[in-house]
Amino acid sequence: MDVKTATTDTDILKCWQVMFELRPYLKEENFPLDMRRTLDDNRKLIYIEEEKVAVAASVFEEGYNLYRGKYIYIDDRLQIIPFQRGLTLQASISLYR
């Protein structure tokens, strides 16, 4: 399993179910646009895909400032859809390679 970066609307839509588990107030019809707005604000959406559907995803920001130096801020922690909870260890290992 590889960690991928969502760069297209197709990638973003693959992450819908995972992100909905974390943020149940999201509306599917608005999700691509809302996620694009988020990504345009210096954030990245990463995901693990299985059978063309994301089974885990996370949104984070990387940057540099005078106070912290180089940093990573996790907006939406690694979320794993319920039937894939066993992926936690595998996902963690993949993220830190």
C-alpha positions as CSV (number, residue, x, y, z in Angstrom):
1,M,0.0,0.0,0.0
2,D,1.3,3.4,-1.0
3,V,0.5,6.8,0.4
4,K,-0.7,9.0,-2.5
5,T,-1.3,12.7,-2.7
6,A,-4.7,13.8,-4.1
7,T,-4.1,16.2,-6.9
8,T,-7.2,15.8,-9.1
9,D,-10.9,15.9,-8.5
10,T,-11.0,12.2,-9.2
11,D,-8.5,11.7,-6.3
12,I,-10.5,14.0,-4.1
13,L,-13.7,12.1,-4.7
14,K,-12.0,8.8,-3.8
15,C,-11.5,10.3,-0.3
16,W,-15.1,11.3,0.2
17,Q,-16.2,8.3,2.4
18,V,-13.2,8.5,4.6
19,M,-13.5,12.3,5.2
20,F,-17.2,11.9,5.8
21,E,-16.4,9.5,8.6
22,L,-14.3,12.2,10.2
23,R,-16.5,15.2,9.3
24,P,-20.1,14.0,9.0
25,Y,-21.5,17.5,8.4
26,L,-19.8,17.6,4.9
27,K,-22.1,17.5,1.9
28,E,-21.0,15.2,-0.9
29,E,-22.1,17.6,-3.7
30,N,-19.9,20.3,-2.2
31,F,-16.9,18.1,-1.2
32,P,-14.7,18.5,-4.3
33,L,-15.0,22.3,-4.2
34,D,-14.6,22.5,-0.4
35,M,-11.6,20.3,-0.5
36,R,-10.1,22.3,-3.4
37,R,-10.4,25.5,-1.3
38,T,-8.7,23.7,1.6
39,L,-5.9,22.5,-0.7
40,D,-5.5,25.9,-2.2
41,D,-4.7,27.2,1.3
42,N,-1.3,25.4,1.4
43,R,-2.6,22.0,2.5
44,K,-2.2,18.5,1.1
45,L,-4.7,15.6,1.1
46,I,-2.9,12.2,1.3
47,Y,-4.7,8.8,1.1
48,I,-4.2,5.1,0.9
49,E,-6.2,3.5,-1.9
50,E,-7.6,0.0,-2.2
51,E,-9.7,-1.1,-5.2
52,K,-10.0,2.5,-6.4
53,V,-11.4,3.8,-3.2
54,A,-9.5,5.6,-0.4
55,V,-9.5,3.5,2.8
56,A,-7.5,6.1,4.8
57,A,-6.9,9.8,4.4
58,S,-5.4,12.9,6.1
59,V,-5.1,16.6,5.4
60,F,-2.0,18.5,6.5
61,E,-0.1,21.6,6.0
62,E,3.7,21.9,5.7
63,G,5.5,25.2,6.0
64,Y,8.1,27.3,7.5
65,N,7.9,30.3,9.8
66,L,10.2,32.2,12.1
67,Y,8.6,30.9,15.3
68,R,8.6,27.1,14.5
69,G,11.0,26.7,11.7
70,K,9.9,23.9,9.4
71,Y,6.6,22.3,10.5
72,I,3.8,20.0,9.6
73,Y,0.4,20.8,11.0
74,I,-2.2,18.0,10.7
75,D,-5.7,19.5,10.1
76,D,-7.5,16.2,9.7
77,R,-5.8,13.3,11.4
78,L,-5.4,10.0,9.6
79,Q,-8.9,8.7,9.3
80,I,-9.5,5.1,8.4
81,I,-12.9,3.8,7.3
82,P,-14.4,1.4,9.9
83,F,-14.1,-1.8,8.0
84,Q,-10.4,-1.1,7.4
85,R,-9.3,-0.3,11.0
86,G,-6.6,-3.0,10.7
87,L,-4.7,-0.8,8.4
88,T,-3.7,1.6,11.2
89,L,-0.2,0.0,11.6
90,Q,0.3,-0.4,7.9
91,A,-0.7,3.2,7.2
92,S,1.6,4.5,9.9
93,I,4.5,2.6,8.6
94,S,3.8,3.8,5.0
95,L,3.6,7.4,6.1
96,Y,7.0,7.4,7.8
97,R,9.1,5.7,5.0
